[in-house]
Amino acid sequence: MRFDDDAGLDTSEVGDRRGSRVPGGRATVGGGIAGVVALLLGLFFGVGPDQLGLSSGGPDPAATASTAARVAEDCRTGRDANSKDDCRIVAVVNSVQDYWSQEFRRDGTPYGGARTILFTDRVGTGCGAATSAVGPFYCPADRQVYLDLGFFDELRTTYGASGGPFAEAYVVAHEYGHHVQNLTGTLDRARDGRTGADSDAVKVELQADCYAGVWAHHATTTPEQSTGRPLVTELTRADIRDGLDAAAAVGDDRIQERFQGRVTPESWTHGSAAQRRQWFTTGFRTGDAAACDTFR
């Protein structure tokens, strides 16, 4: 995965709270993907932060006031994105939002963007305080994506994904899929509290995977705002394989077998490895968000 060296990066779309301290709040919600499952249940099903072991308060004022100073200084061009991990996240966020803003415009609907907040250890959000143990997540209350870059090491070492730049891009694009669902009202369909292979919770997650694939289909042809050229200049078959591998690694069946030694489909919230690969592939092959109707 490569970016146009000369393209300018819009760092206003990424806030940098790494190193900020968020006082208060309880420790964690499980760990790794298990934490993500618990947190997403809270966000989608209306469980209060206290019930998840998170702080019941909103964002810490000091952390909220933090700006993207570090990424603004270090991440100016696509050349920076090709050489620095955090700058690559900025470029992916820019590309994903360029695509969805143009897609919404074609439908005559305004696209309200979402910032990505980089953090370490703990962060205050509109959904309560969270720790890095919960993994990447989208908070609909403040319309922001939260990401500790250390998760990508965990994706490889703990969950067995091959890793790579596009595996990281897939994760970011998936979270922005939830933002699209929030804007279109689809996210509300998963508030019935049900789990299981045929639950709305799973359908919401699989649709976000499909939306990530749709972005990937268009990534090398979506013009960047400042230059009119695509920000992403190259996606190889190996990149797509890395994305598919990451999607499979966080399938409910893979996680359950790895950590509890058995598969219990009645408790699924995200879908199986095969389903997650299938729906990302559907989005990537068609490039059509309308093909991502996992509810049908």
C-alpha positions in Angstrom: 0.0 0.0 0.0 1.5 3.3 -1.1 0.5 7.0 -1.1 1.2 9.8 -3.4 4.5 11.3 -2.1 3.4 14.8 -3.0 -0.1 14.8 -1.6 -0.8 17.0 1.4 -2.3 15.3 4.5 -5.2 16.8 6.4 -4.2 16.3 10.0 -7.3 18.1 11.3 -9.1 14.8 10.8 -6.8 13.1 13.4 -6.4 14.2 17.1 -3.4 13.1 19.0 -3.9 12.4 22.7 -0.9 10.0 23.1 0.6 10.8 26.5 -2.5 12.5 27.9 -3.6 11.4 31.3 -7.3 10.7 31.9 -8.0 10.6 35.6 -10.7 8.5 37.2 -12.5 5.6 35.6 -12.1 1.9 36.2 -9.5 -0.2 34.7 -10.6 -2.3 31.7 -13.3 -4.1 29.8 -11.8 -7.5 29.4 -8.8 -7.4 27.0 -8.1 -7.2 23.3 -11.0 -8.2 21.0 -12.9 -9.5 24.0 -12.9 -5.9 25.2 -14.0 -4.6 21.9 -17.0 -7.0 22.0 -18.0 -5.7 25.4 -17.5 -2.1 24.5 -19.5 -2.4 21.2 -22.3 -4.1 23.1 -22.4 -1.0 25.2 -22.4 1.4 22.3 -24.9 -0.5 20.2 -27.2 -1.8 22.9 -27.2 1.2 25.2 -25.4 -0.5 28.2 -24.1 2.3 30.5 -20.4 2.7 30.9 -20.5 1.7 34.6 -22.0 -1.7 33.6 -19.0 -2.2 31.2 -16.5 -1.3 33.9 -15.8 2.0 32.3 -16.0 5.5 33.8 -19.5 6.9 33.7 -18.1 10.4 33.0 -17.6 12.0 29.7 -14.3 13.0 28.1 -11.7 14.5 30.4 -11.5 18.3 29.7 -7.7 18.3 29.4 -7.8 15.4 27.0 -10.5 16.9 25.0 -8.5 20.1 24.6 -5.5 18.2 23.3 -4.9 18.8 19.6 -3.2 16.9 16.8 0.1 18.7 17.5 2.4 15.7 17.0 0.8 14.4 13.8 0.4 18.0 12.5 4.2 18.5 12.8 5.3 15.1 11.5 2.6 14.2 8.9 2.6 16.7 6.1 2.7 14.7 2.9 2.1 11.3 1.4 5.8 10.8 1.7 5.5 10.9 5.4 2.6 8.4 5.3 4.9 6.0 3.3 7.5 6.1 6.1 5.8 6.7 9.4 3.1 4.5 11.1 1.0 7.3 12.6 1.2 9.3 9.3 -0.1 6.3 7.5 -3.2 6.3 9.7 -3.7 10.0 8.9 -3.5 9.2 5.2 -6.0 6.3 5.5 -8.4 8.4 7.4 -8.2 11.1 4.7 -8.7 8.6 1.9 -11.7 6.9 3.6 -13.4 10.2 4.3 -12.7 11.6 0.8 -14.5 8.5 -0.5 -17.5 8.7 1.8 -17.9 12.4 1.4 -18.0 12.0 -2.4 -20.4 9.1 -2.1 -22.8 11.0 0.1 -22.6 14.0 -2.2 -23.7 11.8 -5.1 -26.7 10.9 -3.1 -27.4 14.5 -2.3 -26.8 13.9 1.4 -24.3 15.8 3.5 -21.5 13.8 5.0 -20.5 14.8 8.6 -17.0 13.7 9.1 -15.6 11.8 12.1 -12.2 12.4 13.6 -9.8 9.6 14.7 -8.3 10.1 18.1 -4.9 8.4 18.7 -4.3 7.6 22.3 -2.2 5.4 24.6 -3.4 3.5 27.7 -6.6 5.4 28.5 -8.8 8.0 26.8 -11.9 10.0 27.7 -14.8 9.7 25.1 -18.4 10.8 24.7 -19.2 7.1 25.6 -17.2 7.2 28.8 -13.5 6.6 29.7 -11.9 3.6 28.0 -8.5 1.9 28.1 -6.4 0.5 25.2 -7.5 -3.0 26.2 -10.8 -2.4 24.4 -9.1 -2.1 21.0 -10.2 0.3 18.3 -13.8 1.5 18.5 -16.3 4.1 17.2 -18.2 6.2 19.7 -21.5 7.4 18.2 -22.1 9.9 21.0 -19.2 12.1 19.9 -18.8 10.7 16.4 -15.1 9.8 16.8 -13.0 6.8 16.2 -10.5 5.9 19.0 -7.3 4.0 18.3 -4.2 2.9 20.2 -1.6 2.1 17.6 -0.3 -0.7 19.9 -3.4 -2.7 18.9 -1.8 -3.5 15.6 1.0 -5.4 17.3 -1.6 -7.3 19.3 -3.5 -8.1 16.1 -0.4 -10.0 14.9 1.0 -11.4 18.2 -2.2 -12.3 20.0 -4.7 -13.0 17.2 -2.4 -14.4 14.6 -3.0 -11.9 11.7 -0.2 -11.4 9.2 -0.3 -7.7 9.8 0.9 -5.1 7.3 -0.2 -1.6 6.3 -3.4 -2.6 4.7 -4.5 -4.8 7.7 -4.3 -1.5 9.6 -6.2 0.3 6.9 -8.9 -2.3 7.0 -9.4 -1.8 10.8 -9.7 2.0 10.3 -12.0 1.7 7.3 -14.2 -0.8 9.3 -14.6 1.8 12.1 -15.6 4.4 9.6 -18.1 2.0 8.3 -19.8 2.3 11.7 -19.7 6.1 11.3 -21.5 5.7 8.0 -24.1 3.5 9.7 -24.5 6.1 12.4 -25.2 8.8 9.8 -27.7 6.6 7.9 -29.5 5.3 11.0 -28.4 1.7 10.5 -26.5 1.5 13.8 -29.8 1.8 15.6 -30.9 -1.5 14.2 -28.6 -3.3 16.6 -30.2 -2.1 19.8 -32.3 -5.2 20.6 -29.6 -6.8 22.7 -29.6 -10.1 20.9 -26.4 -12.0 20.1 -25.9 -14.9 17.8 -25.0 -15.7 14.2 -28.2 -14.2 12.8 -28.4 -11.2 15.2 -28.5 -7.6 14.1 -25.3 -7.1 16.1 -23.5 -9.4 13.7 -25.2 -7.9 10.6 -24.0 -4.4 11.7 -20.4 -5.6 12.0 -20.4 -7.5 8.7 -21.8 -4.4 6.9 -19.0 -2.4 8.3 -16.6 -5.0 6.9 -18.3 -4.6 3.5 -18.1 -0.9 3.6 -14.3 -1.2 4.3 -14.1 -3.3 1.1 -16.1 -0.7 -0.8 -13.6 2.0 0.2 -10.7 -0.3 -0.8 -12.3 -0.8 -4.2 -12.2 2.9 -4.9 -9.1 3.9 -2.9 -6.8 4.2 -5.9 -9.3 6.2 -7.9 -10.8 8.6 -5.3 -9.3 12.0 -5.9 -7.6 13.8 -3.0 -9.0 17.2 -2.4 -5.9 19.3 -2.7 -4.3 17.7 -5.7 -7.2 16.1 -7.5 -5.2 12.9 -7.7 -5.8 9.7 -5.7 -4.0 9.8 -2.3 -3.6 6.0 -2.4 -1.5 5.1 -5.5 -1.1 1.4 -5.0 -3.0 -1.5 -3.5 -1.5 -5.0 -4.3 -3.1 -8.4 -4.1 -0.8 -9.0 -1.1 -2.3 -6.0 0.6 -5.8 -7.3 0.1 -4.8 -10.7 1.4 -3.5 -9.0 4.5 -6.8 -7.2 4.9 -8.7 -10.5 4.5 -6.4 -12.2 6.9 -7.1 -9.5 9.5 -10.8 -9.7 9.0 -10.7 -13.5 9.6 -8.4 -13.2 12.6 -11.1 -11.2 14.5 -14.0 -13.6 13.5 -16.0 -14.7 16.6 -15.3 -18.4 15.9 -11.5 -17.9 15.6 -11.5 -15.8 18.9 -13.6 -18.3 20.8 -11.6 -21.3 19.7 -8.4 -19.6 20.5 -9.4 -18.3 24.0 -12.1 -20.7 25.2 -11.4 -23.8 23.2 -14.9 -24.1 21.8 -17.2 -22.2 19.4 -20.5 -20.9 20.6 -22.4 -19.3 17.7 -25.3 -18.2 20.0 -23.0 -15.6 21.6 -21.5 -14.1 18.4 -21.5 -10.4 18.0 -19.2 -9.8 15.0 -19.6 -12.8 12.7 -17.4 -15.8 11.8 -14.0 -15.6 10.1 -15.6 -16.8 6.8 -18.4 -14.2 7.0 -16.1 -11.4 7.7 -13.9 -12.3 4.7 -17.0 -12.8 2.6 -18.5 -9.4 3.3 -15.2 -7.5 2.9 -14.8 -9.3 -0.4 -18.3 -8.4 -1.5 -17.6 -4.7 -0.9 -14.2 -4.9 -2.6 -15.4 -6.8 -5.6 -18.5 -4.7 -6.3 -17.4 -1.3 -5.0 -21.1 -0.7 -4.3 -22.4 0.2 -0.9 -25.8 -1.0 -1.9 -24.4 -4.5 -2.1 -23.7 -4.4 1.6 -27.2 -5.0 2.8 -26.4 -7.7 5.4 -29.9 -7.3 6.8 -31.6 -8.6 3.7 
